[in-house]
Amino acid sequence: MDTPKLTLFHYDRSTAAQRVRLALDEKQIAWESVIVDTARGDVGNLPPNYHALNPKGLVPTIIHDGVAIPESLVILEYLEDVFPERPLRPAAPVERARARIWMRKIDESVHVASRSLGVCIVNRHIYKEKEKEALSEYYATMKDGVRKKNDQTNIEAGLDSPLLPGSIATFRKLFEEMDETLGKTEHLAGDGYSMADVALVVYVRRLESFMMAPLWAHLGNLDRWYRRIAERPAYQSAVVSWGDVTEAKRIQHGTEAFPRVAELWHAAGGAKAAA
């Protein structure tokens, strides 16, 4: 890779950060790393000016030519505009439209649902290990009102959270729609690997890390797509090589939560019956 052209604020297991790292490595753009772990209630690790860079205080954020750009999907589009080599944006207008339709699902429901799943299954246990004062400070400084309200509900209620059934239904619907599409084309927007694949593959990995893969084992098109992407060198460097500091807790608490999640997954119904 060339001399670093931009700085990325990120941490290992953030799905939003993973897709930006994946796009950067697929496009072979050099970048400098600044770790900002916003997931564990540690407000003290934020750089002093971080809210000026990202008003929500979340990751990822990039700085390029002295300008800070937050929001992972915006960053993906920006990278295509500024670094057109090795494009991830489809060339055909209809495929560009398809890619953007898939990516819209993230902002419409998928990312919030992903956060709820993570907190209900794993993060609530991590937060409850912290001192109450530290957790209170974490929420006092949280700028995203939806995230704050949902987190507080999910931490308190856990697997009985009223938000959990809808979140699981969101993922069942998403994975079934992806599987149906991938039965017709090799990738989500068409036959070429695109930013839509980059944006969404990280959620399959996330749920897999929570020990939930048996829920979609019958979705063969989705599984084959995921395995193909996982073999790409950029996926290995951008996702796998960064590891996951909460891996042991994800395995433990995911295994414990699986029966309840499976119950809600089956109750969500859908076009295909889970095996």
C-alpha positions in Angstrom: 0.0 0.0 0.0 1.0 3.6 -0.5 1.9 6.1 2.3 -1.1 6.6 4.6 -3.6 9.0 3.0 -6.2 9.0 5.8 -6.8 8.3 9.5 -9.5 5.9 10.7 -11.0 6.0 14.2 -12.3 2.5 14.9 -12.2 -0.6 17.0 -12.0 -4.3 16.4 -15.6 -5.6 16.5 -17.6 -2.6 15.4 -19.6 -3.7 12.4 -19.6 -0.1 11.1 -15.8 0.1 11.4 -15.4 -3.4 9.9 -17.1 -2.4 6.7 -14.9 0.7 6.4 -11.7 -1.2 7.0 -12.9 -3.8 4.5 -13.5 -1.1 1.8 -10.2 0.5 2.5 -8.3 -2.8 2.2 -10.3 -3.9 -0.9 -9.4 -0.6 -2.6 -5.8 -0.8 -1.3 -6.0 2.6 0.3 -3.3 3.2 3.0 -4.6 4.4 6.4 -3.5 5.1 9.9 -5.3 3.5 12.8 -6.6 5.2 16.0 -8.5 2.8 18.3 -11.5 4.4 20.0 -13.6 1.6 21.7 -17.0 3.1 22.3 -18.8 -0.2 23.0 -17.9 -0.9 26.6 -18.9 2.3 28.4 -15.3 3.6 28.7 -15.8 7.3 28.0 -12.3 8.1 29.2 -10.7 6.6 26.0 -12.3 9.2 23.7 -9.8 11.7 22.3 -10.5 15.1 23.8 -11.9 16.6 20.6 -13.7 13.5 19.4 -17.2 14.9 19.5 -16.1 17.7 17.3 -15.0 15.0 14.7 -18.1 12.8 15.2 -21.0 14.5 16.9 -22.4 11.2 18.1 -19.1 10.2 19.6 -19.2 6.8 17.8 -17.0 5.0 15.3 -16.0 5.0 12.5 -14.7 8.4 11.6 -12.1 9.1 9.0 -10.0 12.2 8.6 -8.9 12.9 5.0 -7.1 16.1 3.9 -7.9 17.6 7.3 -11.6 17.0 7.1 -13.5 14.6 9.5 -16.2 12.4 8.0 -18.4 10.2 10.2 -21.0 7.5 9.4 -19.8 4.3 7.7 -22.2 4.3 4.7 -21.3 8.0 4.0 -17.6 7.0 4.2 -18.1 4.2 1.7 -19.6 6.6 -0.8 -16.8 9.1 -0.1 -14.1 6.6 -0.7 -15.6 5.8 -4.1 -15.7 9.5 -5.0 -12.2 10.3 -3.9 -10.5 7.0 -4.7 -12.2 5.6 -7.9 -9.5 2.9 -8.4 -10.6 -0.6 -7.7 -14.3 0.5 -7.5 -16.8 -1.1 -5.2 -19.6 1.1 -6.6 -21.2 -0.8 -9.5 -20.8 0.7 -13.0 -24.3 -0.1 -14.2 -26.9 2.4 -12.9 -29.4 -0.4 -12.1 -26.8 -2.2 -10.0 -25.9 1.0 -8.3 -29.5 1.4 -7.4 -29.7 -2.1 -6.1 -26.6 -1.6 -4.0 -28.1 1.5 -2.4 -31.4 -0.2 -1.7 -29.6 -2.9 0.2 -27.6 -0.3 2.1 -30.6 1.7 3.0 -31.9 -1.2 5.1 -29.0 -0.6 7.4 -30.1 2.8 8.4 -33.8 1.9 8.3 -33.7 -0.9 10.8 -30.7 -3.3 10.6 -28.1 -1.4 12.5 -30.4 -0.5 15.4 -31.5 -4.2 15.5 -27.9 -5.3 15.6 -27.2 -3.1 18.5 -30.2 -4.5 20.4 -29.1 -8.0 19.8 -25.5 -7.3 21.0 -26.7 -5.6 24.2 -29.3 -8.2 25.0 -27.0 -11.1 24.4 -23.5 -9.9 25.5 -23.0 -6.2 26.3 -25.4 -6.1 29.2 -23.2 -8.5 31.1 -20.1 -6.4 30.4 -21.9 -3.2 31.5 -23.1 -4.7 34.7 -19.5 -5.5 35.6 -18.8 -1.8 35.6 -19.2 0.6 38.5 -22.6 2.3 38.4 -20.9 5.8 38.4 -18.9 4.8 35.2 -22.1 3.5 33.5 -24.0 6.7 34.4 -21.2 8.8 33.0 -21.3 6.7 29.8 -25.0 7.4 29.3 -24.7 11.0 30.4 -22.3 11.7 27.5 -24.1 9.5 24.9 -25.3 11.8 22.1 -27.5 9.3 20.2 -30.9 9.4 22.0 -32.2 6.3 20.3 -29.1 4.3 21.2 -29.3 5.5 24.8 -33.0 4.7 25.3 -32.6 1.3 23.7 -29.5 0.4 25.6 -31.1 1.2 28.9 -34.1 -1.0 28.1 -32.0 -3.8 26.8 -29.6 -3.8 29.7 -32.4 -3.9 32.2 -34.6 -6.5 30.5 -31.9 -8.6 28.7 -33.4 -11.5 26.8 -36.9 -10.4 27.9 -36.4 -7.0 26.3 -39.5 -5.8 24.3 -37.1 -4.8 21.6 -35.6 -8.2 21.1 -38.4 -9.9 19.1 -38.5 -7.2 16.5 -34.7 -7.1 16.2 -34.6 -10.8 15.6 -37.4 -10.6 13.1 -35.5 -7.9 11.3 -32.5 -10.2 10.8 -34.6 -13.2 9.8 -36.3 -11.1 7.1 -32.9 -9.6 6.0 -31.1 -13.0 5.7 -34.0 -14.6 3.9 -34.2 -11.7 1.4 -30.4 -11.9 0.9 -30.6 -15.7 0.4 -33.3 -15.3 -2.2 -31.3 -12.6 -4.1 -28.1 -14.6 -3.9 -29.9 -17.5 -5.6 -30.2 -15.4 -8.7 -26.9 -13.4 -8.7 -23.5 -14.1 -7.3 -23.5 -10.9 -5.2 -26.2 -8.6 -3.7 -26.3 -5.9 -6.4 -25.4 -8.2 -9.3 -22.6 -10.6 -10.3 -19.9 -8.2 -9.2 -18.6 -7.8 -5.6 -19.8 -4.3 -4.5 -20.2 -1.9 -1.6 -23.5 -3.6 -0.8 -21.7 -6.9 0.0 -19.1 -5.0 2.0 -21.8 -3.2 4.0 -23.9 -6.2 4.9 -21.4 -9.1 5.3 -20.3 -7.8 8.7 -23.8 -8.5 10.2 -23.5 -12.2 9.2 -20.2 -12.3 11.0 -21.6 -10.5 14.0 -24.4 -13.0 14.5 -22.1 -15.8 13.8 -19.8 -14.5 16.6 -22.9 -14.7 19.0 -23.1 -18.4 18.1 -26.3 -17.9 16.1 -25.2 -19.5 12.8 -27.5 -22.6 13.2 -30.5 -20.3 12.7 -29.7 -19.8 9.0 -27.8 -23.0 8.2 -30.6 -23.8 5.7 -30.0 -20.6 3.7 -27.4 -22.1 1.5 -27.0 -19.2 -0.9 -26.3 -16.8 2.0 -23.8 -19.2 3.5 -21.9 -19.7 0.3 -21.8 -15.9 -0.3 -20.5 -15.4 3.2 -17.8 -18.1 2.9 -16.6 -16.7 -0.5 -16.2 -13.2 1.0 -14.5 -14.6 4.1 -11.8 -16.1 1.8 -10.9 -12.7 0.3 -7.5 -11.3 1.4 -9.1 -8.0 2.3 -11.6 -9.7 4.6 -8.8 -11.5 6.4 -6.8 -8.3 6.9 -9.7 -6.0 7.6 -12.0 -8.2 9.8 -10.4 -11.5 10.9 -6.9 -10.2 11.7 -8.3 -7.5 14.1 -9.8 -10.2 16.3 -12.4 -9.5 19.0 -11.5 -8.8 22.6 -15.0 -9.9 23.7 -14.8 -13.3 21.9 -14.9 -15.4 25.0 -17.9 -13.5 26.3 -19.7 -13.8 23.0 -19.2 -17.5 22.9 -20.3 -17.9 26.5 -23.3 -15.6 26.5 -24.3 -16.4 23.0 -24.5 -20.1 23.8 -26.6 -19.3 26.9 -28.9 -17.1 24.9 -29.3 -19.3 21.9 -32.5 -21.2 23.0 -34.3 -17.9 23.6 -33.1 -16.3 20.4 -34.0 -19.5 18.4 -37.5 -19.4 19.9 -38.0 -15.8 18.8 -36.4 -16.5 15.4 -39.0 -19.3 14.7 -41.8 -17.2 16.0 -40.8 -14.4 13.6 -42.0 -16.7 10.7 -41.0 -15.7 7.2 -40.8 -17.2 3.7 -38.7 -20.2 4.8 -38.8 -22.4 7.8 -35.6 -22.7 9.7 -34.1 -26.1 9.9 
